[in-house]
Amino acid sequence: METARNYFLFILILCLISCNQDRFKIGQFPEEPVNLQLINSAWDDINSDIPFVSHTVPLVFSTNRANPQTKDFNLILSYVDFNWDKSDGILTVNSSTTLFNENFESFREMVRRTESPVNEKGPYSFVDSAPDKILLFSREVEGVYSIFFEPEFIDFSGRTLRNFRIMDESANEMYPCFYGEGFVKGMETTSARPEMMVFTSDKDGQFDIYEADLPTNQSVLHFLLSSNSKTVRKLSLNTSSNDHMPFVYGDLLVFSSDRPGGFGGYDLYYSQKTANEWSEPVNFGPKINSEFDEYRPVVSDYPEFSNRLMIFSSNRPGGLGGFDLYFVGIGKF
């Protein structure tokens, strides 16, 4: 009888332990924005980029914390860890701008090389030809933003930092990103090649979103740097207001706009790629937007999470000062 009782207790304990293990197998990002306090500052922290998603996320963003007098923006690299506890269903976030990670040190050096006495905004990284990453960004030169690039691995002999123009030399060109059938940001080595570059320009007075065709039989960067004519179209989703700071993930376009009908200032919107164009933009709603400004959203999938990760910046109350970076979960549209 004693043996049977002990055996029963043993089985019961095993059942209880197994029931408590991995009760929450699928992670979930919060439905309301959370401040990335450990990497934000009392200054403006905006315009992020997620090169790829792993256990540790390298996050490039633009900040004026190092230039309190001139308030010029430079790019810096930080690290964010999103850890999902499968037994308790709790998400913990750790982040740092000073952590050393040898896996990303060459990438950090690439970001450092972009620093200049003027503004750098809108970072976007991609792999043009494996394994080299390229960092695109917009730099303000004599009051006008142009798109520049910095390679991860360079030959320091005769090195020059180059830029390219798509349209009017006198207008701002900013926030480049790519899309195409089967192309996924952060998975360039395993997905299809990009077919279009999306960017913004204020050539018509306000910021509008444009797309430019990319050849599939040539290096993206070589084509953009060439004197070849570019086929450019203004997207039909634009309004007479500012439609700005776009980012494409798969067939999802997210951007910031001060169009009428929002909750105040710049709001975040999303649109999905249809057969021939982009769908009518949808406001992300009051859980994400505020009566203040929300800038430059970026999106990525995270393994074993039920929703997608979106990071953006906002000057809403409750932050550390100026614009802060926030993260939130959005649906897998």
GUTOR-295262 format. One record per residue (C-alpha): x, y, z. Coordinates in steps of 0.25 Angstrom, whole numbers, plus 5000, padded with zeros to 4 digits. Layout:
! GUTOR-295262
XYZ...
***
This chain:
! GUTOR-295262
500050005000501150105004501850074991500650094983500450234990501850274987501650234973500350314972501050434978502250424969501350424957500550544962501750624964502250594950500850634945500950764953502350794948501950764933500750854934501550974939502550954928502351034915500951074918501151204910501951144897501551264888502051404892501351534891501751674890500851774898499651834891500051974896501352044894502452024904503652124906505052064903505552144915506952084916507352134903506552264902507152394907506652534911506952574897506252534884506352384880505752354867505752274853506152134857506552014848506551864852507651804843507151664847506451594858507151494868507151474883507951604883507351714874508351814869507651944868508152064860507552204863507752344862507952434874508452574877508852544891510352554888510152704882509352774893509752914887509652894872508552784874509052704861508652564860509652454859509352304857509752204869509552054871508851994883508451854887507151804892506751664897505351624897505151504906503851424907503651334920502951214914502551164928502051294934501651374921502451494925503251584915504451644920505251744912506751784914507451884906508751964906509552054897510852014903510851864903512051804895511551684886512751634877511651584867511251724864512551794866512851814851511351864850511651964861512852014854512052044842511052124849512152204856512752234842511452314838511652414849511852564844511652704848510252704842508952624843508852474840507452414840506652304835507552184836507252054827508151934826508151824816509051714810509351754795510251634794510551534805511151554815511351704814510351794820510051934815509552044823508652144816508352274823507952424820508952534822508652684822509652754814509452904812508052894817507652784807507552634811508152534801508252384803509652334807510252194809511252124817511751984815512051894827513451844821514251944814515651964808516152084816517152124804516452234796515152214804514052314800512652324806511652334794510252374792509152374781508052454777506752404770505952524766506152674768507452724773506852834782505852744789506052664801506152504799505952424811505652294818505952184807505452044809505251924799504151834796503751724785503051594784503751494793504651604799504751614814505551724822506551654831506551524823507251574810508151444809506951354808505851434802505651494788506351614783505651754785504851804773504551944778505152054786504252134794504652274800504052414802504252544796503752684798503952724783502452764782502452854795502052744805502652604808502052494799502452354798503052304785503552174779504652144769504852024760506051934763506751834753506751694758508051664750508951764756509451804770508451894776509551994781510251994767508952034761508552144770509952204769509952194754509552304744508452214739507052274738506152234750504652204748503952274759502452284763501752354774500852254782499352274781499252274796499852414798499052534802499252684801499752664816501152614819501252454817502652424822503652334828503152204821503652064824503251934817503251794823502851684813501551734808501251834819501551984818501552064831501852214831501552344838500552454834499952584839498752564829497352594835496552494843497752464852497852474867498752594867500052634860500752514853500052384854500452244849499752174838499852044830499551994816499651864810500151824796499051784786499251734772499451874766499651974777499551994792498251984800497552104806498352144819497852104832498152184845498752094856497752154866497752214879498452104886499752134878499552274874499452404883499052544882500552574880501552524869501852384865503052364856503752264847503152124850503952004847503351854847503951714849503551574852504051514864504251364865503151294874502351414876500851424872500951574867501951664861502951754867502751904863503752014869503452164867503752294873502852394880502852524888501652484896501752514911502352414921503652394913505052434917505052564909504852604895504552484886504652344892504652204885503552114888503151974885501851904883501151784877500351794864499651684856500251594846499351654835
***
